[in-house]
Amino acid sequence: MPRLLSAAPFRHAHDREIVRLAVPTFFALVSEPLFLLTDSAVVGHLGTAPLGGLGVASQVLMTLANLCVFLAYGTTSAVARRFGAGDVPAGVRHGVDGLWLAVLIGTAIVAAGWPMAPWLVEWLGASPAVAPYALVYLRVSLLSIPALLIVMAGTGVLRGLQDARTPLLVAVSSNLANIVLCLTFVLGFGWGVAGAAWATVIAQSAGALVYVVVVARAARRHAVTLRPSLAGLHTAATAGFALFVRTVSLRVVLVMTTAVAARLGDAEIAAHQVAFQLWSLLVFSMDAIAIAGQAIIGRHLGSSDIAGTRAATRRMVEWGVMLGAVFTLLVLLVRPWAAVPFTTDPQVAALLAGVLVVVAVLQPVSGVVMVLDGILMGAGDQRYLAWASFWAMLAFIPFVLVLPWTAEHTALPGLVGLWLAFGMWMLARGLTLGLRARGGAWLVTGATRP
C-alpha cells in the first residue's frame, strides 16, 4: 500500500483535480443514502415494526440496485479511458448503450421481483409483525428500479466525461423532492410505509428523466445516434460481468448481515437498520474519492500516463485515511444522541449506541477500502476485484453463521458481535486491495483495456 500522508491537504499536485471531482460527487453520494435515511427517520416515528420492515425491504432494494452498479462504475471507467485518449464520441456511444441496458435490466427486475417479494421478505427472517410492512415497502419501491438504473448509467457517462457537477444537481434535487413527498405522503396523507416508497418512486423517476435529456443532448452534439446497438449492448453487458460477480459477493455479506440481525430480534433489526444506514452514509461520502479515482485513473491510463496514475493513486489513498479519521471522531461525538431522530424505543437506542463504537473504529479502514476499490475499477481491473471480493466473502460467512447460536447460548453481545464480524470482512478486503495496488499488473494503458 502506498506510503500515507506525504503532503498536507490541498498542497499535493493532484489535490485540485481530486477536489474538483470528489467534492460534487461527495454531496451527490451523501444525498443517495439520504433517500433511505429520510424514510427511516419518518417511518421510525410510526413504530419499531414499521422501521424494522423498512430495514428488511431496503436490503432487498439495495441488493437489486447494487447488482447493477456496473452500469455506473463500468461506464465511468470506459468513458474516462476514451476521454483520455481523445475519442469522446466513442465514450458517448458507450453511455447511450448503457442507458438502454439499464432500461432492459430494470424492467426485468420489476417483472421478477414483484411475485418474489413475499419469499424475499421471509428469507430475510422478518418476524410476523415486521413482514407486512416490509412487503408493502418492497413492492411499491420496486417500481423505482428502472429509473434508478437509468440514473446510474447516466451518472457514469457524465463522470467519465469529468463532469461531477450535473450528477450533484440531479441527486440533491431528487433528494429534496423525496423529503417533501415523504413527509407529505406519510405524515400528511397517512399512507404509512407505502407513502415513503411512493415518494422514492416519484423522485427517482424525475431524476432519470433529467439524465435521459442530458445524455441525448451530448449524443446530438457528438453526432451519436440514440438507437440501441446490439454490439454495444453486448459489450456493455459482458464488460460488467466481473463487476456483477464482485457486487454479488459484497451483497451476500450485507444481506447475510441483515438476515442475522433480523433473527436476533425486532429491536436488533431496527437498531441494525439505523446503524447500517449511518454506515452507508459515511461510506458513500468516502466513495466520492473512489469515484473521482475511477474518472482520474481511467483518464490517466487512457492517455498512457503511468507516473500520473501512480501519483494520483497514492494521494487518493491518503485522502481516504484522513477522511476516515475525521468520520471516526464524528461518529463518537454524535453517538449519545444518534437514536433520537429514528426511534423512542430505549432498547433500540441502547443497541445502536453499542454498534456505533464499531462503526466509528471501522472508518479509516473503510476509507482505504473504498478508495482502492475505485482506483482498480477505474483501471478496468474488474477480474481481480471479482476474485478478491469472492474470497473475502468466503472468509466472512463462517463467522456470521455461528452468531445466532453464540448470542443465544453465551454472554457475547449478538448485534455488536455481528458488526465485529463485519469489520473483519472489511479488513480482509483492505488487505487484498492493498496488495494489488502495490504491484503493476493493473496498470494497462490505452483507450480500451484488453
C-alpha positions in Angstrom: 0.0 0.0 0.0 1.3 3.5 -0.8 3.0 5.4 2.0 0.4 7.6 3.7 0.2 11.3 4.4 3.1 12.5 2.3 1.7 16.1 2.0 -0.7 18.3 3.8 -4.3 18.6 2.4 -4.5 20.8 -0.7 -0.8 21.0 -1.2 -0.3 17.9 -3.4 -0.1 18.3 -7.1 -3.2 16.1 -7.6 -5.3 17.7 -4.8 -7.0 20.2 -7.1 -8.1 17.6 -9.5 -9.3 15.3 -6.7 -11.3 18.0 -5.1 -12.8 19.2 -8.3 -14.3 15.8 -8.9 -14.7 14.5 -5.4 -16.5 17.4 -3.7 -19.5 17.4 -6.1 -19.5 13.6 -6.0 -19.4 13.7 -2.2 -22.6 15.7 -1.9 -24.2 13.6 -4.7 -23.4 10.4 -2.9 -24.4 11.7 0.5 -27.8 12.5 -0.9 -28.3 8.9 -2.2 -28.4 7.1 1.2 -30.4 10.1 2.5 -33.3 8.6 0.5 -33.4 5.7 2.9 -32.3 7.7 5.9 -35.2 10.1 5.3 -37.6 7.2 5.0 -36.1 5.7 8.2 -36.5 8.9 10.1 -40.1 9.4 9.1 -41.2 5.8 9.3 -39.3 5.3 12.6 -41.9 7.5 14.3 -44.6 5.1 13.2 -43.1 2.4 15.5 -40.5 -0.3 15.8 -42.2 -2.8 13.5 -42.5 -0.4 10.5 -38.9 0.7 10.9 -37.8 -3.0 11.0 -39.9 -3.6 7.9 -38.1 -0.8 6.1 -34.8 -2.3 7.2 -35.6 -5.7 5.7 -37.1 -4.2 2.4 -34.2 -1.7 2.0 -31.7 -4.6 1.9 -33.5 -6.3 -0.9 -33.7 -3.0 -2.9 -30.1 -2.1 -2.3 -29.1 -5.6 -3.3 -31.0 -5.4 -6.6 -29.6 -1.9 -7.3 -26.0 -2.8 -6.4 -26.0 -5.9 -8.5 -26.3 -3.4 -11.4 -23.7 -1.0 -10.1 -21.6 -1.8 -13.2 -23.9 0.5 -15.1 -22.3 3.4 -13.3 -18.8 2.2 -12.4 -18.1 0.3 -15.6 -19.4 3.2 -17.7 -17.3 5.7 -15.8 -14.0 3.9 -16.4 -14.8 3.1 -20.0 -15.9 6.6 -20.9 -13.0 8.1 -19.0 -10.4 6.0 -20.9 -11.9 7.1 -24.2 -11.9 10.7 -23.0 -8.3 10.5 -22.0 -7.5 9.0 -25.5 -9.3 11.9 -27.1 -12.3 9.8 -28.5 -15.3 11.5 -26.9 -17.9 10.3 -29.4 -17.0 6.6 -28.7 -17.4 7.3 -25.0 -20.9 8.9 -25.5 -21.8 5.9 -27.7 -20.9 3.6 -24.8 -23.0 5.7 -22.5 -26.1 5.5 -24.8 -25.9 1.8 -24.9 -25.6 1.8 -21.1 -28.9 3.7 -20.8 -30.6 1.1 -23.0 -29.1 -1.7 -21.0 -30.4 0.0 -17.8 -34.0 0.1 -19.2 -33.9 -3.6 -20.1 -32.4 -4.8 -16.8 -34.7 -2.6 -14.7 -37.8 -3.8 -16.5 -36.7 -7.5 -15.9 -36.1 -6.8 -12.2 -39.6 -5.4 -11.7 -41.2 -8.3 -13.5 -39.3 -10.9 -11.5 -39.2 -9.0 -8.2 -43.0 -8.4 -7.7 -44.0 -12.1 -7.4 -40.9 -13.0 -5.5 -41.3 -10.2 -2.9 -43.1 -12.3 -0.2 -40.4 -15.0 -0.4 -37.6 -12.5 -0.2 -39.1 -10.9 3.0 -39.5 -14.3 4.6 -36.0 -15.4 3.6 -34.5 -12.3 5.3 -36.1 -13.5 8.6 -38.7 -10.8 9.1 -41.0 -11.5 12.1 -44.8 -11.7 11.6 -45.0 -8.1 13.0 -42.4 -6.8 10.6 -43.2 -8.7 7.4 -46.3 -6.9 6.3 -44.5 -3.5 6.4 -41.5 -4.9 4.6 -43.7 -6.4 1.8 -45.6 -3.1 1.2 -42.5 -1.0 1.0 -40.7 -3.5 -1.2 -43.4 -3.9 -3.8 -44.0 -0.2 -4.2 -40.3 0.7 -4.3 -39.6 -2.0 -6.9 -41.3 0.4 -9.4 -38.4 2.8 -8.9 -35.7 0.3 -10.0 -35.7 1.1 -13.8 -35.4 4.8 -13.0 -32.6 4.2 -10.5 -30.6 2.1 -13.1 -31.0 4.9 -15.7 -29.7 7.3 -13.1 -26.7 5.0 -12.5 -25.9 4.7 -16.2 -26.3 8.4 -16.9 -24.1 9.3 -13.9 -21.4 7.0 -15.2 -21.4 8.8 -18.6 -21.1 12.3 -17.1 -18.4 11.3 -14.6 -16.4 9.6 -17.3 -16.6 12.9 -19.2 -15.1 14.6 -16.0 -18.5 16.3 -15.2 -19.3 15.8 -11.5 -21.5 18.9 -11.2 -24.5 17.7 -13.1 -24.9 14.4 -11.1 -24.7 16.6 -7.9 -27.5 18.8 -9.0 -29.7 15.9 -10.0 -29.0 13.9 -6.8 -29.6 16.9 -4.5 -32.8 17.9 -6.3 -34.2 14.4 -6.2 -33.4 14.0 -2.5 -35.1 17.3 -1.6 -38.2 16.2 -3.6 -38.1 12.8 -1.8 -38.0 14.6 1.6 -41.0 16.8 0.8 -43.0 13.9 -0.7 -42.2 11.5 2.1 -43.3 13.9 4.8 -46.5 14.7 2.8 -47.5 11.1 2.0 -46.6 9.5 5.3 -47.5 12.2 7.9 -49.8 14.4 5.8 -51.9 11.8 4.0 -51.3 8.9 6.4 -50.1 6.4 3.8 -47.6 4.8 6.2 -44.6 2.9 4.7 -46.3 2.9 1.3 -46.2 6.7 1.2 -42.4 6.6 1.9 -42.0 4.2 -1.0 -44.1 6.2 -3.4 -42.1 9.3 -2.6 -38.9 7.4 -3.7 -40.6 6.2 -6.9 -41.6 9.7 -8.0 -38.3 11.4 -7.0 -36.1 8.7 -8.8 -38.3 8.9 -11.9 -37.8 12.6 -12.2 -34.0 12.2 -11.8 -33.9 9.6 -14.5 -35.8 11.9 -16.9 -33.1 14.5 -16.4 -30.3 12.1 -17.3 -32.1 10.9 -20.5 -32.3 14.6 -21.6 -28.7 15.4 -20.8 -27.2 12.3 -22.5 -29.4 12.8 -25.5 -28.1 16.3 -25.9 -24.5 15.1 -25.6 -25.3 12.4 -28.3 -26.6 15.0 -30.7 -23.6 17.3 -30.0 -21.2 14.5 -31.0 -23.3 13.1 -33.8 -24.0 9.8 -31.9 -27.3 8.0 -32.7 -29.7 7.3 -29.8 -30.8 4.0 -31.3 -29.5 1.0 -29.3 -26.7 -1.1 -30.8 -26.8 -4.8 -30.3 -23.0 -4.9 -30.4 -22.8 -2.0 -27.9 -25.4 -3.7 -25.6 -23.4 -6.9 -25.7 -20.1 -5.1 -24.9 -21.6 -3.2 -22.0 -23.2 -6.3 -20.5 -20.1 -8.5 -20.9 -17.7 -5.8 -19.6 -19.9 -5.6 -16.5 -19.9 -9.3 -15.7 -16.9 -9.2 -13.4 -18.3 -6.2 -11.6 -21.5 -8.2 -11.2 -19.6 -11.0 -9.6 -17.8 -8.6 -7.3 -21.1 -7.0 -6.3 -22.8 -10.3 -5.7 -20.1 -11.2 -3.2 -20.4 -7.8 -1.5 -24.2 -8.1 -1.3 -24.1 -11.6 0.0 -22.2 -10.2 3.0 -24.6 -7.3 3.5 -27.8 -9.4 3.1 -26.5 -12.1 5.4 -25.7 -9.4 8.0 -29.3 -8.1 7.8 -30.7 -11.6 7.9 -28.8 -12.5 11.1 -29.8 -9.2 12.7 -33.5 -9.9 11.9 -33.2 -13.3 13.6 -31.7 -11.8 16.7 -34.9 -9.9 17.3 -37.1 -6.9 16.3 -35.1 -4.4 18.4 -31.9 -5.7 16.9 -33.1 -5.4 13.2 -34.4 -1.9 13.9 -31.1 -0.8 15.5 -29.2 -2.5 12.7 -31.2 -0.6 10.1 -30.3 2.7 11.6 -26.6 1.8 12.1 -26.3 0.4 8.6 -27.8 3.5 7.0 -25.4 5.7 9.0 -22.5 3.5 8.0 -23.7 3.7 4.4 -23.9 7.4 4.6 -20.3 7.6 5.7 -19.1 5.1 3.2 -20.9 6.8 0.3 -19.1 10.0 1.5 -15.7 8.3 1.2 -16.8 6.8 -2.0 -16.6 10.3 -3.5 -12.8 9.9 -3.6 -13.2 6.4 -5.1 -15.5 7.6 -7.9 -13.2 10.5 -8.6 -10.5 7.9 -8.8 -12.4 6.0 -11.4 -12.5 9.1 -13.6 -9.0 10.2 -12.9 -7.3 6.8 -13.2 -9.3 6.0 -16.3 -8.2 9.2 -18.0 -4.5 8.8 -17.0 -4.3 5.3 -18.3 -6.2 6.2 -21.4 -3.5 8.8 -22.1 -0.8 6.3 -21.2 0.4 8.3 -18.1 1.7 5.7 -15.7 3.6 8.2 -13.5 0.4 10.3 -13.1 -1.6 7.2 -12.3 0.8 6.2 -9.5 0.9 9.7 -8.0 -2.8 10.1 -8.1 -3.3 6.6 -6.5 -1.0 7.4 -3.7 -2.7 10.7 -2.9 -6.2 9.4 -3.0 -5.3 6.7 -0.5 -4.0 9.4 1.8 -7.3 11.3 1.4 -9.2 8.1 2.3 -7.3 7.7 5.5 -7.7 11.3 6.5 -11.4 11.4 5.8 -11.9 8.1 7.7 -10.2 9.6 10.8 -12.5 12.6 10.7 -15.5 10.3 10.5 -14.3 8.3 13.4 -14.4 11.4 15.6 -17.7 12.4 14.2 -19.4 9.1 15.0 -18.1 9.1 18.5 -19.3 12.7 19.0 -22.9 12.0 17.8 -23.2 8.5 19.3 -25.0 9.5 22.5 -27.8 11.2 20.5 -27.8 9.1 17.3 -31.0 7.3 18.1 -33.1 10.4 18.7 -34.2 11.1 15.1 -35.1 7.5 14.5 -36.8 5.9 17.5 -38.1 6.4 21.0 -37.6 2.7 21.9 -34.9 2.6 24.7 -33.8 -1.0 23.8 -33.2 0.0 20.2 -31.3 3.1 21.4 -29.1 1.1 23.7 -28.3 -1.4 20.9 -27.5 1.3 18.5 -25.1 3.0 20.9 -23.0 -0.2 21.2 -22.9 -0.8 17.5 -21.8 2.7 16.7 -18.5 2.2 18.6 -17.6 -0.5 16.0 -18.8 1.8 13.2 -16.5 4.5 14.4 -13.4 2.3 14.6 -14.1 1.0 11.0 -13.9 4.4 9.3 -10.2 4.7 8.4 -10.2 1.1 7.1 -13.4 1.9 5.1 -11.6 4.9 3.6 -8.7 2.8 2.3 -11.0 0.0 1.0 -13.4 2.4 -0.8 -10.5 4.4 -2.5 -8.5 1.4 -3.6 -11.7 -0.3 -4.9 -12.5 2.8 -7.0 -8.9 3.1 -8.3 -8.7 -0.5 -9.5 -12.2 -0.2 -11.0 -11.1 2.9 -12.9 -8.2 0.9 -14.2 -10.6 -1.8 -15.5 -9.2 -4.4 -13.2 -12.6 -5.9 -12.6 -11.5 -9.5 -12.8 -9.2 -9.1 -9.8 -11.9 -7.2 -7.9 -14.3 -10.1 -8.5 -12.0 -12.7 -7.2 -10.8 -10.6 -4.2 -14.4 -9.9 -3.2 -15.3 -13.6 -3.5 -12.5 -14.8 -1.2 -13.3 -12.1 1.3 -16.9 -13.2 1.3 -15.9 -16.8 2.0 -13.8 -15.7 4.9 -16.8 -13.8 6.4 -19.5 -16.5 6.1 -18.3 -18.9 8.9 -18.2 -16.1 11.4 -21.6 -14.7 10.8 -23.3 -18.2 10.6 -22.4 -19.0 14.2 -23.6 -15.7 15.6 -27.2 -16.6 16.3 -26.1 -19.6 18.3 -23.5 -17.7 20.3 -25.9 -14.9 21.1 -28.4 -17.5 22.4 -26.1 -19.7 24.4 -23.3 -17.4 25.5 -22.9 -13.9 27.0 -21.4 -12.5 23.8 -23.3 -9.5 22.5 -25.2 -10.5 19.4 -25.5 -7.3 17.4 -22.1 -6.0 18.4 -20.6 -9.4 17.5 -22.3 -9.2 14.2 -20.7 -5.9 13.4 -17.3 -7.1 14.6 -17.5 -9.9 12.1 -18.4 -7.2 9.5 -15.3 -5.3 10.5 -13.1 -8.4 9.9 -14.6 -8.6 6.4 -13.6 -5.0 5.7 -10.0 -5.8 6.9 -9.8 -8.7 4.5 -10.9 -6.5 1.6 -8.3 -3.9 2.5 -5.6 -6.5 2.6 -6.4 -7.9 -0.9 -6.8 -4.5 -2.5 -3.7 -3.1 -0.9 -1.5 -5.9 -2.2 -2.9 -5.4 -5.7 -2.2 -1.7 -5.7 1.4 -2.2 -4.7 2.0 -4.2 -7.9 1.8 -3.2 -11.5 -0.4 -5.8 -13.2 -3.4 -3.4 -13.1 -1.5 -0.6 -15.0 -2.8 -1.3 -18.5 -2.8 1.8 -20.8 -4.8 2.7 -23.9 -8.3 3.7 -24.9 -9.7 0.3 -24.1 -8.5 -2.5 -21.7 -7.9 -5.8 -23.5 
